[in-house]
Amino acid sequence: MQDRDIVLSPRLLDELRDHYRRLVRKPAVWLFPGGRWHNADEPISDKAVWQACREAAQRAGIRKPVHPHTLRHCFATHLYDAGTDLCTIQELLGHYDLRETARYIHLSNKHLKDLINPLDQLPRFTDPAES
């Protein structure tokens, strides 16, 4: 499995700092250590991350299957809907091929809804004979 990076927003950084401050026992290596008591020398397992995604989706009332990669798709789609160009999204997601990035935003139809047809921008034709 390949690690994936995303942009760390200032708000998320604040939340992570608050999380760390709340920990009674500060982890030595990992912010989210594994093990039953979350004090292991290795990070939490892939299974624990999947389970956390499922539980968060249930609490949010989402009925569709949700997994960690869903977060990447949503991240890319929201960036696209906010007007971020595909090349920037490609760079943020670490894709080499733009077609790979385009798959992430296939569910977005906001840009289709807001599309202005260039034909509608043409000046109206007025017949000189009618003048």
Chimera marker file (.cmm) of the C-alpha trace (Angstrom):
<marker_set name="trace">
<marker id="1" x="0.000" y="0.000" z="0.000" r="1" g="1" b="0" radius="0.5"/>
<marker id="2" x="1.325" y="3.417" z="-0.940" r="1" g="1" b="0" radius="0.5"/>
<marker id="3" x="1.208" y="6.302" z="1.518" r="1" g="1" b="0" radius="0.5"/>
<marker id="4" x="-0.790" y="9.319" z="0.365" r="1" g="1" b="0" radius="0.5"/>
<marker id="5" x="-0.343" y="12.882" z="1.502" r="1" g="1" b="0" radius="0.5"/>
<marker id="6" x="-2.872" y="15.689" z="1.608" r="1" g="1" b="0" radius="0.5"/>
<marker id="7" x="-2.673" y="19.358" z="2.430" r="1" g="1" b="0" radius="0.5"/>
<marker id="8" x="-2.744" y="20.000" z="6.154" r="1" g="1" b="0" radius="0.5"/>
<marker id="9" x="-5.028" y="22.950" z="6.760" r="1" g="1" b="0" radius="0.5"/>
<marker id="10" x="-4.365" y="25.304" z="9.675" r="1" g="1" b="0" radius="0.5"/>
<marker id="11" x="-7.676" y="24.226" z="11.221" r="1" g="1" b="0" radius="0.5"/>
<marker id="12" x="-6.771" y="20.538" z="11.041" r="1" g="1" b="0" radius="0.5"/>
<marker id="13" x="-3.327" y="21.280" z="12.470" r="1" g="1" b="0" radius="0.5"/>
<marker id="14" x="-5.009" y="23.009" z="15.432" r="1" g="1" b="0" radius="0.5"/>
<marker id="15" x="-7.292" y="19.993" z="15.930" r="1" g="1" b="0" radius="0.5"/>
<marker id="16" x="-4.322" y="17.612" z="15.866" r="1" g="1" b="0" radius="0.5"/>
<marker id="17" x="-2.459" y="19.757" z="18.398" r="1" g="1" b="0" radius="0.5"/>
<marker id="18" x="-5.523" y="19.762" z="20.664" r="1" g="1" b="0" radius="0.5"/>
<marker id="19" x="-5.763" y="15.977" z="20.308" r="1" g="1" b="0" radius="0.5"/>
<marker id="20" x="-2.132" y="15.617" z="21.370" r="1" g="1" b="0" radius="0.5"/>
<marker id="21" x="-2.584" y="17.937" z="24.348" r="1" g="1" b="0" radius="0.5"/>
<marker id="22" x="-5.585" y="15.901" z="25.532" r="1" g="1" b="0" radius="0.5"/>
<marker id="23" x="-3.640" y="12.635" z="25.553" r="1" g="1" b="0" radius="0.5"/>
<marker id="24" x="-2.893" y="11.485" z="29.070" r="1" g="1" b="0" radius="0.5"/>
<marker id="25" x="0.023" y="9.404" z="27.867" r="1" g="1" b="0" radius="0.5"/>
<marker id="26" x="1.986" y="11.122" z="25.090" r="1" g="1" b="0" radius="0.5"/>
<marker id="27" x="3.102" y="8.736" z="22.311" r="1" g="1" b="0" radius="0.5"/>
<marker id="28" x="6.836" y="8.575" z="21.653" r="1" g="1" b="0" radius="0.5"/>
<marker id="29" x="6.725" y="8.081" z="17.889" r="1" g="1" b="0" radius="0.5"/>
<marker id="30" x="3.233" y="8.027" z="16.388" r="1" g="1" b="0" radius="0.5"/>
<marker id="31" x="0.455" y="10.556" z="16.848" r="1" g="1" b="0" radius="0.5"/>
<marker id="32" x="-1.993" y="7.638" z="16.578" r="1" g="1" b="0" radius="0.5"/>
<marker id="33" x="-0.131" y="4.624" z="17.979" r="1" g="1" b="0" radius="0.5"/>
<marker id="34" x="-1.484" y="1.110" z="17.596" r="1" g="1" b="0" radius="0.5"/>
<marker id="35" x="-2.128" y="-1.541" z="20.160" r="1" g="1" b="0" radius="0.5"/>
<marker id="36" x="-5.078" y="-2.180" z="22.396" r="1" g="1" b="0" radius="0.5"/>
<marker id="37" x="-4.230" y="0.754" z="24.680" r="1" g="1" b="0" radius="0.5"/>
<marker id="38" x="-2.833" y="2.932" z="21.863" r="1" g="1" b="0" radius="0.5"/>
<marker id="39" x="0.682" y="2.846" z="23.260" r="1" g="1" b="0" radius="0.5"/>
<marker id="40" x="2.459" y="0.553" z="20.797" r="1" g="1" b="0" radius="0.5"/>
<marker id="41" x="5.627" y="1.416" z="18.906" r="1" g="1" b="0" radius="0.5"/>
<marker id="42" x="3.818" y="1.042" z="15.594" r="1" g="1" b="0" radius="0.5"/>
<marker id="43" x="1.008" y="3.139" z="14.107" r="1" g="1" b="0" radius="0.5"/>
<marker id="44" x="-2.651" y="2.157" z="14.230" r="1" g="1" b="0" radius="0.5"/>
<marker id="45" x="-3.507" y="-0.604" z="11.785" r="1" g="1" b="0" radius="0.5"/>
<marker id="46" x="-5.173" y="-0.229" z="8.403" r="1" g="1" b="0" radius="0.5"/>
<marker id="47" x="-8.106" y="-2.130" z="9.876" r="1" g="1" b="0" radius="0.5"/>
<marker id="48" x="-8.503" y="0.444" z="12.666" r="1" g="1" b="0" radius="0.5"/>
<marker id="49" x="-8.549" y="3.284" z="10.111" r="1" g="1" b="0" radius="0.5"/>
<marker id="50" x="-11.173" y="1.457" z="8.012" r="1" g="1" b="0" radius="0.5"/>
<marker id="51" x="-13.295" y="0.865" z="11.108" r="1" g="1" b="0" radius="0.5"/>
<marker id="52" x="-13.038" y="4.524" z="12.145" r="1" g="1" b="0" radius="0.5"/>
<marker id="53" x="-14.234" y="5.584" z="8.675" r="1" g="1" b="0" radius="0.5"/>
<marker id="54" x="-17.172" y="3.171" z="8.847" r="1" g="1" b="0" radius="0.5"/>
<marker id="55" x="-18.186" y="4.335" z="12.315" r="1" g="1" b="0" radius="0.5"/>
<marker id="56" x="-17.904" y="8.022" z="11.364" r="1" g="1" b="0" radius="0.5"/>
<marker id="57" x="-20.073" y="7.398" z="8.281" r="1" g="1" b="0" radius="0.5"/>
<marker id="58" x="-22.710" y="5.653" z="10.408" r="1" g="1" b="0" radius="0.5"/>
<marker id="59" x="-22.752" y="8.525" z="12.924" r="1" g="1" b="0" radius="0.5"/>
<marker id="60" x="-23.146" y="10.978" z="10.020" r="1" g="1" b="0" radius="0.5"/>
<marker id="61" x="-26.068" y="8.976" z="8.630" r="1" g="1" b="0" radius="0.5"/>
<marker id="62" x="-24.215" y="7.997" z="5.434" r="1" g="1" b="0" radius="0.5"/>
<marker id="63" x="-25.594" y="4.740" z="4.129" r="1" g="1" b="0" radius="0.5"/>
<marker id="64" x="-23.135" y="4.186" z="1.286" r="1" g="1" b="0" radius="0.5"/>
<marker id="65" x="-19.932" y="2.227" z="1.920" r="1" g="1" b="0" radius="0.5"/>
<marker id="66" x="-17.177" y="4.562" z="3.119" r="1" g="1" b="0" radius="0.5"/>
<marker id="67" x="-13.497" y="3.718" z="3.283" r="1" g="1" b="0" radius="0.5"/>
<marker id="68" x="-10.300" y="5.771" z="3.718" r="1" g="1" b="0" radius="0.5"/>
<marker id="69" x="-9.851" y="6.227" z="-0.030" r="1" g="1" b="0" radius="0.5"/>
<marker id="70" x="-13.323" y="7.804" z="-0.168" r="1" g="1" b="0" radius="0.5"/>
<marker id="71" x="-11.804" y="10.746" z="1.697" r="1" g="1" b="0" radius="0.5"/>
<marker id="72" x="-9.309" y="11.284" z="-1.148" r="1" g="1" b="0" radius="0.5"/>
<marker id="73" x="-12.095" y="11.214" z="-3.718" r="1" g="1" b="0" radius="0.5"/>
<marker id="74" x="-14.125" y="13.726" z="-1.701" r="1" g="1" b="0" radius="0.5"/>
<marker id="75" x="-11.079" y="15.941" z="-1.181" r="1" g="1" b="0" radius="0.5"/>
<marker id="76" x="-10.390" y="16.046" z="-4.924" r="1" g="1" b="0" radius="0.5"/>
<marker id="77" x="-14.046" y="16.579" z="-5.819" r="1" g="1" b="0" radius="0.5"/>
<marker id="78" x="-14.455" y="19.435" z="-3.336" r="1" g="1" b="0" radius="0.5"/>
<marker id="79" x="-11.294" y="21.101" z="-4.630" r="1" g="1" b="0" radius="0.5"/>
<marker id="80" x="-12.628" y="20.813" z="-8.172" r="1" g="1" b="0" radius="0.5"/>
<marker id="81" x="-16.047" y="22.156" z="-7.179" r="1" g="1" b="0" radius="0.5"/>
<marker id="82" x="-14.319" y="25.105" z="-5.495" r="1" g="1" b="0" radius="0.5"/>
<marker id="83" x="-12.684" y="25.996" z="-8.811" r="1" g="1" b="0" radius="0.5"/>
<marker id="84" x="-9.255" y="24.395" z="-8.405" r="1" g="1" b="0" radius="0.5"/>
<marker id="85" x="-7.849" y="23.399" z="-11.786" r="1" g="1" b="0" radius="0.5"/>
<marker id="86" x="-7.092" y="19.743" z="-12.537" r="1" g="1" b="0" radius="0.5"/>
<marker id="87" x="-3.328" y="20.278" z="-12.820" r="1" g="1" b="0" radius="0.5"/>
<marker id="88" x="-3.193" y="21.634" z="-9.255" r="1" g="1" b="0" radius="0.5"/>
<marker id="89" x="-5.311" y="18.748" z="-7.971" r="1" g="1" b="0" radius="0.5"/>
<marker id="90" x="-3.037" y="16.351" z="-9.850" r="1" g="1" b="0" radius="0.5"/>
<marker id="91" x="-0.005" y="17.780" z="-8.068" r="1" g="1" b="0" radius="0.5"/>
<marker id="92" x="-1.685" y="17.711" z="-4.646" r="1" g="1" b="0" radius="0.5"/>
<marker id="93" x="-2.697" y="14.070" z="-5.079" r="1" g="1" b="0" radius="0.5"/>
<marker id="94" x="0.715" y="13.054" z="-6.408" r="1" g="1" b="0" radius="0.5"/>
<marker id="95" x="-0.555" y="11.671" z="-9.706" r="1" g="1" b="0" radius="0.5"/>
<marker id="96" x="1.728" y="11.361" z="-12.713" r="1" g="1" b="0" radius="0.5"/>
<marker id="97" x="-1.097" y="11.074" z="-15.234" r="1" g="1" b="0" radius="0.5"/>
<marker id="98" x="-3.857" y="13.693" z="-15.480" r="1" g="1" b="0" radius="0.5"/>
<marker id="99" x="-6.332" y="10.966" z="-16.495" r="1" g="1" b="0" radius="0.5"/>
<marker id="100" x="-5.866" y="9.400" z="-13.073" r="1" g="1" b="0" radius="0.5"/>
<marker id="101" x="-6.826" y="12.702" z="-11.450" r="1" g="1" b="0" radius="0.5"/>
<marker id="102" x="-9.813" y="13.163" z="-13.750" r="1" g="1" b="0" radius="0.5"/>
<marker id="103" x="-11.301" y="9.913" z="-12.406" r="1" g="1" b="0" radius="0.5"/>
<marker id="104" x="-11.478" y="11.456" z="-8.939" r="1" g="1" b="0" radius="0.5"/>
<marker id="105" x="-13.769" y="14.245" z="-10.033" r="1" g="1" b="0" radius="0.5"/>
<marker id="106" x="-16.091" y="12.218" z="-12.285" r="1" g="1" b="0" radius="0.5"/>
<marker id="107" x="-18.890" y="12.493" z="-9.752" r="1" g="1" b="0" radius="0.5"/>
<marker id="108" x="-18.853" y="16.271" z="-9.730" r="1" g="1" b="0" radius="0.5"/>
<marker id="109" x="-21.513" y="17.918" z="-11.867" r="1" g="1" b="0" radius="0.5"/>
<marker id="110" x="-21.323" y="21.405" z="-10.369" r="1" g="1" b="0" radius="0.5"/>
<marker id="111" x="-19.215" y="22.681" z="-13.245" r="1" g="1" b="0" radius="0.5"/>
<marker id="112" x="-21.667" y="21.242" z="-15.756" r="1" g="1" b="0" radius="0.5"/>
<marker id="113" x="-24.526" y="23.046" z="-14.036" r="1" g="1" b="0" radius="0.5"/>
<marker id="114" x="-22.639" y="26.354" z="-14.017" r="1" g="1" b="0" radius="0.5"/>
<marker id="115" x="-21.358" y="25.989" z="-17.560" r="1" g="1" b="0" radius="0.5"/>
<marker id="116" x="-21.985" y="28.936" z="-19.864" r="1" g="1" b="0" radius="0.5"/>
<marker id="117" x="-22.394" y="27.880" z="-23.449" r="1" g="1" b="0" radius="0.5"/>
<marker id="118" x="-20.067" y="30.003" z="-25.617" r="1" g="1" b="0" radius="0.5"/>
<marker id="119" x="-22.793" y="30.153" z="-28.271" r="1" g="1" b="0" radius="0.5"/>
<marker id="120" x="-24.951" y="32.062" z="-25.799" r="1" g="1" b="0" radius="0.5"/>
<marker id="121" x="-22.222" y="34.713" z="-25.634" r="1" g="1" b="0" radius="0.5"/>
<marker id="122" x="-22.417" y="35.562" z="-29.337" r="1" g="1" b="0" radius="0.5"/>
<marker id="123" x="-24.061" y="38.881" z="-30.218" r="1" g="1" b="0" radius="0.5"/>
<marker id="124" x="-27.541" y="38.577" z="-31.647" r="1" g="1" b="0" radius="0.5"/>
<marker id="125" x="-27.759" y="38.805" z="-35.393" r="1" g="1" b="0" radius="0.5"/>
<marker id="126" x="-29.834" y="41.682" z="-36.639" r="1" g="1" b="0" radius="0.5"/>
<marker id="127" x="-30.937" y="41.631" z="-40.224" r="1" g="1" b="0" radius="0.5"/>
<marker id="128" x="-29.792" y="44.874" z="-41.912" r="1" g="1" b="0" radius="0.5"/>
<marker id="129" x="-32.889" y="44.717" z="-44.105" r="1" g="1" b="0" radius="0.5"/>
<marker id="130" x="-35.098" y="45.078" z="-41.020" r="1" g="1" b="0" radius="0.5"/>
<marker id="131" x="-33.376" y="48.284" z="-39.888" r="1" g="1" b="0" radius="0.5"/>
<link id1="1" id2="2" r="1" g="1" b="0" radius="0.2"/>
<link id1="2" id2="3" r="1" g="1" b="0" radius="0.2"/>
<link id1="3" id2="4" r="1" g="1" b="0" radius="0.2"/>
<link id1="4" id2="5" r="1" g="1" b="0" radius="0.2"/>
<link id1="5" id2="6" r="1" g="1" b="0" radius="0.2"/>
<link id1="6" id2="7" r="1" g="1" b="0" radius="0.2"/>
<link id1="7" id2="8" r="1" g="1" b="0" radius="0.2"/>
<link id1="8" id2="9" r="1" g="1" b="0" radius="0.2"/>
<link id1="9" id2="10" r="1" g="1" b="0" radius="0.2"/>
<link id1="10" id2="11" r="1" g="1" b="0" radius="0.2"/>
<link id1="11" id2="12" r="1" g="1" b="0" radius="0.2"/>
<link id1="12" id2="13" r="1" g="1" b="0" radius="0.2"/>
<link id1="13" id2="14" r="1" g="1" b="0" radius="0.2"/>
<link id1="14" id2="15" r="1" g="1" b="0" radius="0.2"/>
<link id1="15" id2="16" r="1" g="1" b="0" radius="0.2"/>
<link id1="16" id2="17" r="1" g="1" b="0" radius="0.2"/>
<link id1="17" id2="18" r="1" g="1" b="0" radius="0.2"/>
<link id1="18" id2="19" r="1" g="1" b="0" radius="0.2"/>
<link id1="19" id2="20" r="1" g="1" b="0" radius="0.2"/>
<link id1="20" id2="21" r="1" g="1" b="0" radius="0.2"/>
<link id1="21" id2="22" r="1" g="1" b="0" radius="0.2"/>
<link id1="22" id2="23" r="1" g="1" b="0" radius="0.2"/>
<link id1="23" id2="24" r="1" g="1" b="0" radius="0.2"/>
<link id1="24" id2="25" r="1" g="1" b="0" radius="0.2"/>
<link id1="25" id2="26" r="1" g="1" b="0" radius="0.2"/>
<link id1="26" id2="27" r="1" g="1" b="0" radius="0.2"/>
<link id1="27" id2="28" r="1" g="1" b="0" radius="0.2"/>
<link id1="28" id2="29" r="1" g="1" b="0" radius="0.2"/>
<link id1="29" id2="30" r="1" g="1" b="0" radius="0.2"/>
<link id1="30" id2="31" r="1" g="1" b="0" radius="0.2"/>
<link id1="31" id2="32" r="1" g="1" b="0" radius="0.2"/>
<link id1="32" id2="33" r="1" g="1" b="0" radius="0.2"/>
<link id1="33" id2="34" r="1" g="1" b="0" radius="0.2"/>
<link id1="34" id2="35" r="1" g="1" b="0" radius="0.2"/>
<link id1="35" id2="36" r="1" g="1" b="0" radius="0.2"/>
<link id1="36" id2="37" r="1" g="1" b="0" radius="0.2"/>
<link id1="37" id2="38" r="1" g="1" b="0" radius="0.2"/>
<link id1="38" id2="39" r="1" g="1" b="0" radius="0.2"/>
<link id1="39" id2="40" r="1" g="1" b="0" radius="0.2"/>
<link id1="40" id2="41" r="1" g="1" b="0" radius="0.2"/>
<link id1="41" id2="42" r="1" g="1" b="0" radius="0.2"/>
<link id1="42" id2="43" r="1" g="1" b="0" radius="0.2"/>
<link id1="43" id2="44" r="1" g="1" b="0" radius="0.2"/>
<link id1="44" id2="45" r="1" g="1" b="0" radius="0.2"/>
<link id1="45" id2="46" r="1" g="1" b="0" radius="0.2"/>
<link id1="46" id2="47" r="1" g="1" b="0" radius="0.2"/>
<link id1="47" id2="48" r="1" g="1" b="0" radius="0.2"/>
<link id1="48" id2="49" r="1" g="1" b="0" radius="0.2"/>
<link id1="49" id2="50" r="1" g="1" b="0" radius="0.2"/>
<link id1="50" id2="51" r="1" g="1" b="0" radius="0.2"/>
<link id1="51" id2="52" r="1" g="1" b="0" radius="0.2"/>
<link id1="52" id2="53" r="1" g="1" b="0" radius="0.2"/>
<link id1="53" id2="54" r="1" g="1" b="0" radius="0.2"/>
<link id1="54" id2="55" r="1" g="1" b="0" radius="0.2"/>
<link id1="55" id2="56" r="1" g="1" b="0" radius="0.2"/>
<link id1="56" id2="57" r="1" g="1" b="0" radius="0.2"/>
<link id1="57" id2="58" r="1" g="1" b="0" radius="0.2"/>
<link id1="58" id2="59" r="1" g="1" b="0" radius="0.2"/>
<link id1="59" id2="60" r="1" g="1" b="0" radius="0.2"/>
<link id1="60" id2="61" r="1" g="1" b="0" radius="0.2"/>
<link id1="61" id2="62" r="1" g="1" b="0" radius="0.2"/>
<link id1="62" id2="63" r="1" g="1" b="0" radius="0.2"/>
<link id1="63" id2="64" r="1" g="1" b="0" radius="0.2"/>
<link id1="64" id2="65" r="1" g="1" b="0" radius="0.2"/>
<link id1="65" id2="66" r="1" g="1" b="0" radius="0.2"/>
<link id1="66" id2="67" r="1" g="1" b="0" radius="0.2"/>
<link id1="67" id2="68" r="1" g="1" b="0" radius="0.2"/>
<link id1="68" id2="69" r="1" g="1" b="0" radius="0.2"/>
<link id1="69" id2="70" r="1" g="1" b="0" radius="0.2"/>
<link id1="70" id2="71" r="1" g="1" b="0" radius="0.2"/>
<link id1="71" id2="72" r="1" g="1" b="0" radius="0.2"/>
<link id1="72" id2="73" r="1" g="1" b="0" radius="0.2"/>
<link id1="73" id2="74" r="1" g="1" b="0" radius="0.2"/>
<link id1="74" id2="75" r="1" g="1" b="0" radius="0.2"/>
<link id1="75" id2="76" r="1" g="1" b="0" radius="0.2"/>
<link id1="76" id2="77" r="1" g="1" b="0" radius="0.2"/>
<link id1="77" id2="78" r="1" g="1" b="0" radius="0.2"/>
<link id1="78" id2="79" r="1" g="1" b="0" radius="0.2"/>
<link id1="79" id2="80" r="1" g="1" b="0" radius="0.2"/>
<link id1="80" id2="81" r="1" g="1" b="0" radius="0.2"/>
<link id1="81" id2="82" r="1" g="1" b="0" radius="0.2"/>
<link id1="82" id2="83" r="1" g="1" b="0" radius="0.2"/>
<link id1="83" id2="84" r="1" g="1" b="0" radius="0.2"/>
<link id1="84" id2="85" r="1" g="1" b="0" radius="0.2"/>
<link id1="85" id2="86" r="1" g="1" b="0" radius="0.2"/>
<link id1="86" id2="87" r="1" g="1" b="0" radius="0.2"/>
<link id1="87" id2="88" r="1" g="1" b="0" radius="0.2"/>
<link id1="88" id2="89" r="1" g="1" b="0" radius="0.2"/>
<link id1="89" id2="90" r="1" g="1" b="0" radius="0.2"/>
<link id1="90" id2="91" r="1" g="1" b="0" radius="0.2"/>
<link id1="91" id2="92" r="1" g="1" b="0" radius="0.2"/>
<link id1="92" id2="93" r="1" g="1" b="0" radius="0.2"/>
<link id1="93" id2="94" r="1" g="1" b="0" radius="0.2"/>
<link id1="94" id2="95" r="1" g="1" b="0" radius="0.2"/>
<link id1="95" id2="96" r="1" g="1" b="0" radius="0.2"/>
<link id1="96" id2="97" r="1" g="1" b="0" radius="0.2"/>
<link id1="97" id2="98" r="1" g="1" b="0" radius="0.2"/>
<link id1="98" id2="99" r="1" g="1" b="0" radius="0.2"/>
<link id1="99" id2="100" r="1" g="1" b="0" radius="0.2"/>
<link id1="100" id2="101" r="1" g="1" b="0" radius="0.2"/>
<link id1="101" id2="102" r="1" g="1" b="0" radius="0.2"/>
<link id1="102" id2="103" r="1" g="1" b="0" radius="0.2"/>
<link id1="103" id2="104" r="1" g="1" b="0" radius="0.2"/>
<link id1="104" id2="105" r="1" g="1" b="0" radius="0.2"/>
<link id1="105" id2="106" r="1" g="1" b="0" radius="0.2"/>
<link id1="106" id2="107" r="1" g="1" b="0" radius="0.2"/>
<link id1="107" id2="108" r="1" g="1" b="0" radius="0.2"/>
<link id1="108" id2="109" r="1" g="1" b="0" radius="0.2"/>
<link id1="109" id2="110" r="1" g="1" b="0" radius="0.2"/>
<link id1="110" id2="111" r="1" g="1" b="0" radius="0.2"/>
<link id1="111" id2="112" r="1" g="1" b="0" radius="0.2"/>
<link id1="112" id2="113" r="1" g="1" b="0" radius="0.2"/>
<link id1="113" id2="114" r="1" g="1" b="0" radius="0.2"/>
<link id1="114" id2="115" r="1" g="1" b="0" radius="0.2"/>
<link id1="115" id2="116" r="1" g="1" b="0" radius="0.2"/>
<link id1="116" id2="117" r="1" g="1" b="0" radius="0.2"/>
<link id1="117" id2="118" r="1" g="1" b="0" radius="0.2"/>
<link id1="118" id2="119" r="1" g="1" b="0" radius="0.2"/>
<link id1="119" id2="120" r="1" g="1" b="0" radius="0.2"/>
<link id1="120" id2="121" r="1" g="1" b="0" radius="0.2"/>
<link id1="121" id2="122" r="1" g="1" b="0" radius="0.2"/>
<link id1="122" id2="123" r="1" g="1" b="0" radius="0.2"/>
<link id1="123" id2="124" r="1" g="1" b="0" radius="0.2"/>
<link id1="124" id2="125" r="1" g="1" b="0" radius="0.2"/>
<link id1="125" id2="126" r="1" g="1" b="0" radius="0.2"/>
<link id1="126" id2="127" r="1" g="1" b="0" radius="0.2"/>
<link id1="127" id2="128" r="1" g="1" b="0" radius="0.2"/>
<link id1="128" id2="129" r="1" g="1" b="0" radius="0.2"/>
<link id1="129" id2="130" r="1" g="1" b="0" radius="0.2"/>
<link id1="130" id2="131" r="1" g="1" b="0" radius="0.2"/>
</marker_set>
